[in-house]
């Protein structure tokens, strides 16, 4: 059974802070980088930057203007 978990992804796009929620069964830094570039409108689904090494993905995201990407499991709100 696949249980979706909600994650908060935070990043800066051209120096401006952004945050969004993403649901997935699991998340890693390269996936968060890919999602952040898509959310910023500069990434493409077919050009998945998470396919390579994390260092390459980080540099590619930076070229797109996406920096300081970090993520965490979303906290439950009452």
ZAGU-264006 format. One line per field, with one value per atom (N, C-alpha, C): z negated, y, x negated; residue number from 1; residue in three letters; atom name. Coordinates in pm, whole numbers. Atoms other than C-alpha are relative to their C-alpha. Layout:
residues N
pz <- [Z_...]
py <- [Y_...]
px <- [X_...]
nr <- [NUM_...]
rest <- [ALA_...]
atom <- [CA_...]
//
This chain:
residues 78
pz <- [0_0_0_-8_100_-79_79_-161_43_-38_-41_-126_108_-274_58_-45_-250_-46_28_-230_31_-28_-250_74_-73_11_0_8_-48_96_-90_205_24_-45_335_152_-145_693_28_-26_807_-127_127_441_-79_69_348_-61_64_95_50_-41_201_-81_72_31_59_-47_148_-61_50_44_116_-103_238_-65_52_184_78_-60_247_-105_95_93_-71_59_32_79_-66_119_-34_23_157_52_-39_223_151_-145_598_48_-34_618_-39_45_418_95_-98_659_127_-121_955_-21_28_794_-13_16_703_135_-133_1063_75_-63_1184_-62_69_922_41_-41_1024_146_-140_1386_95_-85_1517_34_-27_1512_94_-85_1744_-50_43_1671_77_-82_1959_-28_32_1851_-149_145_1501_-50_48_1328_-111_109_1053_51_-56_1291_-21_15_1235_-144_134_937_-64_71_669_26_-28_735_134_-133_1102_-4_11_1018_-72_74_768_88_-91_1024_109_-105_1292_-56_62_1055_-24_25_963_129_-130_1334_36_-23_1347_-96_100_1050_-126_116_797_-95_98_483_-136_140_114_-13_4_171_-123_111_-145_-20_14_-244_-134_123_-541_9_9_-624_-55_43_-659_-139_134_-1014_6_5_-1102_-64_53_-1157_-62_68_-1406_42]
py <- [-117_0_124_-125_340_108_-110_607_127_-129_962_80_-89_1198_140_-138_1574_62_-64_1761_149_-143_2134_15_-29_2243_151_-142_2580_26_-36_2756_149_-139_3094_-2_-15_3195_145_-134_3492_86_-71_3586_14_-12_3568_-136_127_3303_-54_70_3048_-128_124_2750_-62_69_2487_-139_136_2150_-97_104_1834_-134_133_1487_-106_110_1181_-110_109_843_21_-35_963_117_-116_1263_1_-18_1324_139_-135_1639_22_-19_1583_11_-13_1531_139_-133_1852_108_-95_2040_1_11_1912_64_-57_2002_152_-145_2350_69_-63_2422_-3_5_2307_106_-98_2521_143_-133_2822_29_-19_2766_-2_2_2714_-141_138_2335_-64_76_2080_-142_138_1739_-92_87_1584_22_-28_1752_-10_21_1604_15_-22_1749_-97_93_1488_-132_126_1214_-19_9_1294_16_-19_1346_128_-113_1589_130_-120_1832_62_-47_1858_60_-50_1900_135_-127_2177_112_-102_2364_37_-28_2331_83_-79_2459_143_-134_2752_81_-70_2840_47_-39_2852_109_-100_3094_-59_69_2832_-38_24_2825_-30_24_2732_-92_96_2435_-89_94_2248_-46_59_2031_-70_75_1862_-55_54_1656_111_-106_1893_-32_19_1944_-2_10_1857_125_-119_2159_-41_34_2132_95]
px <- [-84_0_-89_76_-142_70_-53_-86_-71_55_-135_-31_40_-318_-7_6_-292_-132_128_-623_10_16_-699_-132_123_-953_-18_34_-1119_-116_109_-1341_2_3_-1447_-6_3_-1378_-37_54_-1584_3_11_-1629_128_-129_-1259_39_-36_-1146_134_-122_-884_12_-26_-723_127_-121_-475_4_-19_-336_-4_12_-412_29_-32_-267_-76_75_-481_-15_25_-556_-133_129_-912_-57_60_-1129_-148_143_-1502_-37_42_-1704_10_-7_-1727_145_-142_-1349_51_-42_-1297_-51_54_-1526_84_-82_-1326_137_-132_-993_-7_15_-1121_-16_15_-1228_133_-133_-885_91_-85_-710_-36_46_-921_33_-35_-817_-118_119_-1169_-48_37_-1200_100_-91_-1045_9_-18_-903_-94_85_-1099_-148_140_-1425_-24_7_-1428_-143_136_-1736_-37_31_-1707_-58_50_-1826_-150_144_-2195_-45_55_-2426_56_-59_-2301_-77_79_-2588_35_-37_-2496_141_-138_-2126_3_5_-2209_-52_55_-2421_100_-99_-2153_114_-108_-1883_-47_55_-2109_-2_-1_-2145_141_-139_-1764_46_-38_-1763_61_-57_-1647_-113_106_-1863_62_-37_-1850_121_-111_-1620_-15_-3_-1530_144_-132_-1239_11_-28_-1076_141_-136_-774_90_-91_-479_54_-54_-361_152_-146_-4_56_-65_218_133_-126_505_110]
nr <- [1_1_1_2_2_2_3_3_3_4_4_4_5_5_5_6_6_6_7_7_7_8_8_8_9_9_9_10_10_10_11_11_11_12_12_12_13_13_13_14_14_14_15_15_15_16_16_16_17_17_17_18_18_18_19_19_19_20_20_20_21_21_21_22_22_22_23_23_23_24_24_24_25_25_25_26_26_26_27_27_27_28_28_28_29_29_29_30_30_30_31_31_31_32_32_32_33_33_33_34_34_34_35_35_35_36_36_36_37_37_37_38_38_38_39_39_39_40_40_40_41_41_41_42_42_42_43_43_43_44_44_44_45_45_45_46_46_46_47_47_47_48_48_48_49_49_49_50_50_50_51_51_51_52_52_52_53_53_53_54_54_54_55_55_55_56_56_56_57_57_57_58_58_58_59_59_59_60_60_60_61_61_61_62_62_62_63_63_63_64_64_64_65_65_65_66_66_66_67_67_67_68_68_68_69_69_69_70_70_70_71_71_71_72_72_72_73_73_73_74_74_74_75_75_75_76_76_76_77_77_77_78_78_78]
rest <- [UNK_UNK_UNK_UNK_UNK_UNK_UNK_UNK_UNK_UNK_UNK_UNK_UNK_UNK_UNK_UNK_UNK_UNK_UNK_UNK_UNK_UNK_UNK_UNK_UNK_UNK_UNK_UNK_UNK_UNK_UNK_UNK_UNK_UNK_UNK_UNK_UNK_UNK_UNK_UNK_UNK_UNK_UNK_UNK_UNK_UNK_UNK_UNK_UNK_UNK_UNK_UNK_UNK_UNK_UNK_UNK_UNK_UNK_UNK_UNK_UNK_UNK_UNK_UNK_UNK_UNK_UNK_UNK_UNK_UNK_UNK_UNK_UNK_UNK_UNK_UNK_UNK_UNK_UNK_UNK_UNK_UNK_UNK_UNK_UNK_UNK_UNK_UNK_UNK_UNK_UNK_UNK_UNK_UNK_UNK_UNK_UNK_UNK_UNK_UNK_UNK_UNK_UNK_UNK_UNK_UNK_UNK_UNK_UNK_UNK_UNK_UNK_UNK_UNK_UNK_UNK_UNK_UNK_UNK_UNK_UNK_UNK_UNK_UNK_UNK_UNK_UNK_UNK_UNK_UNK_UNK_UNK_UNK_UNK_UNK_UNK_UNK_UNK_UNK_UNK_UNK_UNK_UNK_UNK_UNK_UNK_UNK_UNK_UNK_UNK_UNK_UNK_UNK_UNK_UNK_UNK_UNK_UNK_UNK_UNK_UNK_UNK_UNK_UNK_UNK_UNK_UNK_UNK_UNK_UNK_UNK_UNK_UNK_UNK_UNK_UNK_UNK_UNK_UNK_UNK_UNK_UNK_UNK_UNK_UNK_UNK_UNK_UNK_UNK_UNK_UNK_UNK_UNK_UNK_UNK_UNK_UNK_UNK_UNK_UNK_UNK_UNK_UNK_UNK_UNK_UNK_UNK_UNK_UNK_UNK_UNK_UNK_UNK_UNK_UNK_UNK_UNK_UNK_UNK_UNK_UNK_UNK_UNK_UNK_UNK_UNK_UNK_UNK_UNK_UNK_UNK_UNK_UNK_UNK]
atom <- [N_CA_C_N_CA_C_N_CA_C_N_CA_C_N_CA_C_N_CA_C_N_CA_C_N_CA_C_N_CA_C_N_CA_C_N_CA_C_N_CA_C_N_CA_C_N_CA_C_N_CA_C_N_CA_C_N_CA_C_N_CA_C_N_CA_C_N_CA_C_N_CA_C_N_CA_C_N_CA_C_N_CA_C_N_CA_C_N_CA_C_N_CA_C_N_CA_C_N_CA_C_N_CA_C_N_CA_C_N_CA_C_N_CA_C_N_CA_C_N_CA_C_N_CA_C_N_CA_C_N_CA_C_N_CA_C_N_CA_C_N_CA_C_N_CA_C_N_CA_C_N_CA_C_N_CA_C_N_CA_C_N_CA_C_N_CA_C_N_CA_C_N_CA_C_N_CA_C_N_CA_C_N_CA_C_N_CA_C_N_CA_C_N_CA_C_N_CA_C_N_CA_C_N_CA_C_N_CA_C_N_CA_C_N_CA_C_N_CA_C_N_CA_C_N_CA_C_N_CA_C_N_CA_C_N_CA_C_N_CA_C_N_CA_C_N_CA_C_N_CA_C_N_CA_C_N_CA_C_N_CA_C_N_CA_C_N_CA_C_N_CA_C]
//
